[in-house]
Amino acid sequence: MAAGPDALSLFTAIGLSEPKARETLKNEALSALLREAVTQAQGILGPTVDKATGTLLYNVASRLKDQKRLRFLVGCITSKKIVTDLQLSGEARGRLRWADGKSIKNEVDLQVLHLLGPKTEADLEKKPKAGKAKPAEAEKQQKAAEENGEVTLETKSLMEQLRGEALKFHKPGENYKTEGYVITPHTMALMKQHLEITGGQVRTRFPPEPNGILHIGHAKAINFNFGYAKANGGVCFLRYDDTNPEKEEEKYFTAIRDMVEWLGYKPHAVTHASDYFDQLYAWAVELIRRGHAYVCHQRVEEIKGHNPPPSPWRDRPVEESLLLFEGMKKGKFEEGEATLRMKLVMEDGKLDPVAYRIKYMPHHRTGDRWCIYPTYDYTHCLCDSIEHITHSLCTKEFQARRSSYFWLCNALGVYCPVQWEYGRLNLLYTVVSKRKIIRLVEAGAVRDWDDPRLFTLTALRRRGFPPEAINNFCARVGVTVAQTTMEPHLLEACVREVLNERAPRAMAVLEPLQVTITNFPTQKALEVLVPNFPADETKGFHKVPFQATIYIEQSDFREVMDKGYKRLAPGQPVGLRHAGYVIAVQNVVKDASGQVMELEVTCTKSDAAEKPKAFIHWVSEPLVCEVRLYERLFLHKNPEDPAEVPAGFLSDLNPDSLRVIDGALVDRSVCFAKPLDKFQFERLGYFSVDPDSTEGKVSPWGLWRSALGGWAGWCPCPGAPRLTQCISLSSHRWCLTGR
């Protein structure tokens, strides 16, 4: 189908973004089906088709295997018998007997395999029925599992619900049993040699480009590659795809490995594509000799796009291409003057992908030895072959390269692994593109790649997200063929679950109001024991001082009560958390402008006072800290979508994404905390000590407090911690502002 303006407007009219519509037009078969579906829907509904219906029509056209069923499905959609994507992929299975059950089963089984791994001999043994565990025993078992780093109870329940036969990925050495695998006369001999080298072991790899920081989407890839290998007693390589020296920096190599290990995975080996440059070059020469590659002089701009003109040098004599390729290696051509191209057509119609290009740029590992560098299309499958990878797990966009993957290995007569594709993981309200993050940094919208408002893994670590929470999130998302776009609050829920068990409680006041207790019972400060985890006092206590001068949140006092207000007000006492006292307002001290500066109150022991309507948190002799509160970085769910944000993602920045409080007060239990230590501030949320906190300096808290008329000494605590908000206590908000 021609990519004309009528087709483009037809597709955008049903809700596709213009880039998505243009991408669809590149696929003639999909375009024809979609146009037929839309035309039929318009004949029933009229010329206007809403976005929800348009999305379902697109999904039908892109997934349908039997085109004869298109009219029936479109009829179901327009008559509202099918109204969700789930009905298309799952609930409709009972009625649509012709649906591809194998595809449906494979998606479910893949998630089961990712969560559980394959069945072992122990799983197959018949076990005697066990009696129901007593509640105390169940709690003890759950606690032991969590302490050992095993799954949470909720995830465990999910596993039990999904328990069944795992997806039958090919076994090592049985690659040829995979649908679409190309079998040659050499396949069986190569498989035998492969098994002799690996011993039948599962081998995967995580192959990042060292030109940026890993993000939340990479966490899914890390979990899948390392997790699948671990579940099957195999190994996973960390292989840097370092074939583009223009964009690679040492800091990215270090950061990538740090993040893999932070998530809890240890690579079997750390390798680089550049480790194999000699072998890759030798294979390129052999490819030319076999008539499968040639040197081309078309410029990059000439071969860009979907339908570039065929190369006039495609039938160049082998000897001539060999001499020219050697000349490329020796630096006889300018950049862009010559490339080595492979003779094949890929699934998306791309003709003769480039295998080598010229770049006069020193490489971080090989220096100036090479001025030609291999491309991903050439390198990836051959590196997999060299490392005897059994399962090359890639995101869905690499499906268009599967044919070239098989073709290249077979063209050279080397061991050919199997490529499996799965959907990417994306989050709303963010961008993860390296290029766009760099623009955010350059614009001053964020401080750097590890700014806690981003969803790079370094940013999430700095914000205080535990690695276990990220792994749990990836497990719950599962592995599907379809791209997954999630709301951030689903990740936040996983973070809360982990921190609730690991972050000790403390009290902090973000906007302090001084309170003087006029009848304080002693001359000296009392010591109050506060449980680190109120739900489990066996985890210990910490002491906080309690004296005549304390500080509460400004929002916890009102001069005039509103209906339903339960905190401190004249005539309405409140209890102080953990202190065992109830306070009542006697006098409100204001400045000349009428602003409340101090409260004078009296206290009564809790057991002698009427039970108050509320208990509030407080601090006394506290530590001053800088507190950073975060909201979403962007205002819209899809800041990169021109339909939502016509002026571009930089115009969608949330002006309130960061709020810094210089004079927050925190109890002394955090005094000697180390960077990345985490706490739950009661009624506020979870906070982490930022690595950029000041160390070895005396806090200026004493001077500021003396200006308020209080104690004039120095706080003995070293440092002035900067506390980054991990996440709020609320499950329905991105973060809490403290009000």
ABEGO torsion letter per residue (X at the ends): XBBBAAAAAAAAAAGBBAAAAAAAAABAAAAAAAAAAAAAAAAAAEABBBAAAAAAAAAAAAABABAAAAAAAAAAAAAGABABAAAAAAAAAAABAABBAAAAAAAAAAAAAAAAEBBBAAAABBBBBBBBBBAAAAAAAAAAAAAAGBBBAAAAAAAAAABEBBBBBBBBGAAAABBGBBBBAAAAAAAAAAAAAAGGBBBBBBBBBBABBBBAAAAAAAAAAAAAAAAAGBBBBBBBBBABAAABBAAAAAAAAAAAAAAGBBBABBBBAAAAAAAAAAAAAAAAAAGABBBBABBAAAABEABBBBBAAAABBAAAAAAAAAAAAAGABBBGABBBBBBBBBAAGBBGBBABBBBBBBBAAAEAABABBBBAAAAAAAAAAAAGBABBBBBAAAAAAAAAAAAAAAAAGBBBBBBBBBBBBBBBGBBABAAAAAAAAAAGABABAABAABABAAAAAAAGBBAAAAAAAAAAAEBBABBBBBBAAAAAAAAAAAAAAABBBBBBBABBBBBBBAABABABBBBBBBBABAABAAAEBBBBBBBABBBBBAAABBABBBBGBABBBBGBBBBBBGAGBBBBBABBBBBAAGBBABBBBBBBBAAABBBBABBBBBBBGBBBBBBBBBBBABABABAABAAABAAEAAAABBAAABBBBAABBBBAAAAABBBGBBBBBBGAEBBBBBAABBBGBBBAAAAAAAAAGBBABBBABBEBBBBBBABBABAABABBAGX
